[in-house]
Amino acid sequence: MTVSTADLKITWEKLPYDFILDEEPVENIDQPLLAAALREILEIAGLIVAGILVAPNMGICATVDSKLVIKAPDWFYASNVQPLESQEIRRSYTPNLEGDIPAIIMEFLSATPNDEYSIKPTYPPGKWFFYEQVLRVPIYALFEPAAGVLEVYQLNSSERYQVQQPDSNNRYWIEGVGLFLGVWQGTKAERTGYWLRWWDKSGEMLLWGAEMVERERQEKANVQQRAERLAAQLRAAGIEPEA
């Protein structure tokens, strides 16, 4: 599949099976934890169904002017993704050939300068240029975990990224996911700090598994406490509560 523009010839071709992907290590432990936490919420909420691909650090491919370009964002969400053949392992993702353009791509910023803001058009293009001009991803989010700063950019009518302003709750509506995205501060597992989280249309925060377990435990404890108070009141009135 080929898409021609005034300046670029973009071809969507599947990555050759024997292509060797770069094995770059993540820069710090925060990146995989943040990515896993975002996915966990969606999975527990039953929002990762057939045709949805949520992946951290997976190569997204496009061939630009006959040159293969691969960028591995820290997190992305795509829909209408074709299933793999039996026993096949997904090593990369080629939009338009295997499914939709990702609805959102996220990058987690670190102290090490990188090309998340790079608009370099020449090969290999910068990430910003690739996501905006080649993939044309509707929403590009940049998160700086240490400071808890979230920047969200959306393609405008001129097909350029335009910074978005959060709502009154300091959250951003992500149309392709159908949820709000925002920053939350707290502790999960061994990490205390700022996290990205999802909220539904009603403003209800979607919970991680451990939070759901704790809420159920607290609800059971409250029921038990109410039962014990009622039993004590009955005994005070000379009535023995039923076992």
C-alpha positions as CSV (number, residue, x, y, z in Angstrom):
1,M,0.0,0.0,0.0
2,T,1.4,3.4,-1.0
3,V,0.5,6.9,0.0
4,S,2.0,9.8,-2.0
5,T,2.4,13.3,-0.8
6,A,3.9,16.4,-2.4
7,D,7.3,15.6,-0.8
8,L,7.2,12.0,0.4
9,K,6.4,8.6,-1.1
10,I,5.2,6.5,1.8
11,T,4.9,2.7,1.4
12,W,3.5,0.4,4.0
13,E,5.3,-2.9,3.8
14,K,5.6,-5.6,6.4
15,L,9.0,-5.9,8.1
16,P,10.9,-8.8,6.6
17,Y,10.9,-11.8,8.9
18,D,14.7,-12.0,9.0
19,F,15.2,-8.3,9.6
20,I,17.3,-7.7,12.7
21,L,15.7,-5.1,15.0
22,D,17.9,-2.8,17.1
23,E,17.9,-4.1,20.7
24,E,18.2,-0.8,22.6
25,P,17.8,-1.1,26.3
26,V,15.3,1.2,28.1
27,E,16.9,4.2,29.7
28,N,15.5,3.6,33.2
29,I,13.1,1.4,35.2
30,D,10.3,4.1,35.1
31,Q,9.6,3.5,31.4
32,P,8.5,-0.1,31.5
33,L,6.6,0.5,34.8
34,L,4.7,3.4,33.3
35,A,3.9,1.5,30.1
36,A,2.7,-1.6,32.0
37,A,0.5,0.4,34.3
38,L,-1.3,2.1,31.4
39,R,-2.0,-1.3,29.8
40,E,-3.0,-3.0,33.0
41,I,-5.8,-0.5,33.6
42,L,-7.2,-1.0,30.1
43,E,-7.0,-4.8,30.4
44,I,-8.7,-5.0,33.8
45,A,-11.5,-2.7,32.5
46,G,-12.0,-5.1,29.6
47,L,-11.0,-2.6,27.0
48,I,-8.3,-4.6,25.3
49,V,-10.4,-6.8,23.0
50,A,-9.8,-8.5,19.6
51,G,-8.3,-6.0,17.1
52,I,-6.7,-3.8,19.8
53,L,-2.9,-3.6,20.0
54,V,-1.3,-1.9,23.0
55,A,2.4,-2.2,23.0
56,P,5.4,-0.6,24.6
57,N,8.7,-0.1,22.8
58,M,7.6,-1.9,19.7
59,G,8.9,-0.9,16.3
60,I,6.3,0.9,14.0
61,C,7.4,0.7,10.4
62,A,7.0,2.8,7.3
63,T,9.0,3.0,4.1
64,V,9.7,6.6,3.2
65,D,11.2,7.3,-0.2
66,S,12.2,3.6,-0.5
67,K,14.0,3.7,2.9
68,L,12.7,1.7,5.8
69,V,12.0,3.8,8.9
70,I,11.4,2.2,12.3
71,K,10.5,4.1,15.5
72,A,9.8,2.4,18.8
73,P,7.6,4.7,20.9
74,D,7.4,4.0,24.6
75,W,3.7,3.2,24.3
76,F,1.0,3.2,21.6
77,Y,-2.6,2.1,21.1
78,A,-4.0,0.9,17.7
79,S,-7.3,-0.6,16.6
80,N,-8.6,-2.8,13.8
81,V,-5.3,-4.7,14.0
82,Q,-5.3,-8.0,12.0
83,P,-4.6,-11.1,14.0
84,L,-1.3,-13.0,13.4
85,E,-1.1,-16.4,11.9
86,S,-0.9,-19.3,14.3
87,Q,2.4,-19.5,16.1
88,E,3.6,-16.1,14.7
89,I,5.0,-13.6,17.1
90,R,4.5,-9.9,16.5
91,R,7.9,-8.3,16.2
92,S,6.7,-5.0,14.7
93,Y,3.7,-3.1,13.5
94,T,3.1,-1.6,10.0
95,P,0.0,0.7,10.0
96,N,-2.4,0.6,7.1
97,L,-1.1,-2.8,6.2
98,E,-1.8,-4.6,9.5
99,G,-4.3,-2.2,11.1
100,D,-5.1,1.4,11.8
101,I,-2.7,4.2,12.4
102,P,-2.2,4.3,16.2
103,A,-4.8,6.5,17.9
104,I,-2.2,7.8,20.3
105,I,1.6,7.5,20.7
106,M,3.4,8.3,24.0
107,E,7.0,9.0,24.8
108,F,8.3,9.2,28.3
109,L,11.0,11.8,28.6
110,S,14.2,11.4,30.6
111,A,17.2,13.4,31.5
112,T,19.0,12.1,28.4
113,P,18.3,14.3,25.3
114,N,16.5,12.3,22.6
115,D,14.6,13.1,19.4
116,E,11.0,13.1,20.7
117,Y,10.8,16.8,19.6
118,S,12.9,16.3,16.5
119,I,11.3,17.6,13.2
120,K,14.3,16.4,11.2
121,P,12.9,15.4,7.8
122,T,16.0,13.8,6.3
123,Y,16.8,10.1,6.8
124,P,16.5,8.9,9.5
125,P,13.7,11.3,10.4
126,G,13.1,12.6,13.9
127,K,10.3,11.1,15.9
128,W,8.1,14.2,15.8
129,F,8.4,14.4,12.0
130,F,7.7,10.7,11.7
131,Y,4.7,10.6,13.9
132,E,3.3,13.9,12.5
133,Q,4.1,13.8,8.8
134,V,4.6,10.1,8.0
135,L,2.3,8.2,10.3
136,R,0.0,11.2,11.0
137,V,-0.9,9.9,14.4
138,P,-3.9,11.9,15.7
139,I,-2.5,12.4,19.2
140,Y,1.1,12.6,20.4
141,A,1.7,12.7,24.2
142,L,5.0,13.5,25.9
143,F,5.3,12.7,29.6
144,E,8.1,13.8,31.9
145,P,7.8,11.4,34.9
146,A,10.1,13.2,37.3
147,A,8.1,16.5,37.2
148,G,4.7,15.0,36.3
149,V,4.4,17.2,33.3
150,L,2.1,15.9,30.5
151,E,2.1,17.5,27.0
152,V,-0.6,16.5,24.6
153,Y,-0.5,17.4,20.9
154,Q,-3.3,16.8,18.3
155,L,-3.2,17.0,14.5
156,N,-5.0,20.1,13.4
157,S,-6.7,20.8,10.1
158,S,-3.3,21.8,8.6
159,E,-2.0,18.3,9.7
160,R,0.4,19.8,12.2
161,Y,0.6,19.0,15.9
162,Q,-1.1,21.6,18.0
163,V,-0.7,21.7,21.8
164,Q,-3.9,20.8,23.7
165,Q,-5.2,22.4,26.9
166,P,-6.5,20.1,29.7
167,D,-10.0,20.3,30.9
168,S,-11.0,21.6,34.3
169,N,-9.8,18.4,35.9
170,N,-6.4,18.7,34.2
171,R,-7.2,15.7,31.9
172,Y,-7.2,15.2,28.2
173,W,-9.9,13.4,26.2
174,I,-8.3,10.7,23.9
175,E,-10.9,10.1,21.3
176,G,-9.5,7.0,19.8
177,V,-9.4,5.3,23.2
178,G,-12.6,6.7,24.5
179,L,-11.1,7.7,27.9
180,F,-9.5,10.7,29.6
181,L,-5.8,10.7,30.2
182,G,-4.2,12.5,33.1
183,V,-1.5,12.6,35.7
184,W,-1.8,10.9,39.2
185,Q,0.6,11.0,42.0
186,G,1.1,8.0,44.3
187,T,2.6,4.6,44.8
188,K,2.3,1.5,42.8
189,A,4.5,-1.5,43.5
190,E,8.0,-0.2,44.2
191,R,7.6,3.2,42.6
192,T,6.4,6.4,44.2
193,G,5.9,9.4,42.0
194,Y,3.8,10.6,39.0
195,W,1.9,8.2,36.8
196,L,-0.3,8.4,33.8
197,R,-3.9,7.1,34.4
198,W,-7.2,6.7,32.6
199,W,-10.6,8.1,33.6
200,D,-13.9,7.3,32.0
201,K,-16.5,9.8,30.6
202,S,-18.2,10.1,34.0
203,G,-14.9,11.1,35.6
204,E,-14.4,7.8,37.4
205,M,-10.8,6.8,37.6
206,L,-10.1,3.2,36.3
207,L,-8.3,1.1,38.9
208,W,-5.3,-1.1,38.9
209,G,-5.7,-4.7,40.0
210,A,-4.2,-4.1,43.5
211,E,-6.6,-1.1,44.0
212,M,-9.6,-3.2,43.1
213,V,-8.5,-5.9,45.6
214,E,-8.0,-3.3,48.3
215,R,-11.4,-1.7,47.5
216,E,-13.1,-5.1,47.8
217,R,-11.3,-5.8,51.1
218,Q,-12.4,-2.4,52.5
219,E,-16.0,-3.0,51.4
220,K,-16.0,-6.4,53.1
221,A,-14.5,-4.9,56.3
222,N,-17.2,-2.1,56.3
223,V,-20.0,-4.7,56.0
224,Q,-18.4,-6.7,58.8
225,Q,-18.2,-3.6,61.0
226,R,-21.8,-2.7,60.4
227,A,-22.9,-6.3,61.2
228,E,-20.9,-6.2,64.5
229,R,-22.4,-2.8,65.5
230,L,-25.9,-4.1,64.8
231,A,-25.2,-7.3,66.8
232,A,-24.0,-5.1,69.7
233,Q,-27.1,-3.0,69.6
234,L,-29.3,-6.0,69.7
235,R,-27.5,-7.5,72.6
236,A,-27.8,-4.2,74.5
237,A,-31.5,-4.4,73.9
238,G,-31.6,-8.0,75.3
239,I,-31.9,-9.7,71.9
240,E,-29.5,-12.3,70.9
241,P,-28.7,-11.9,67.2
242,E,-29.1,-14.9,65.0
243,A,-25.9,-16.7,64.1
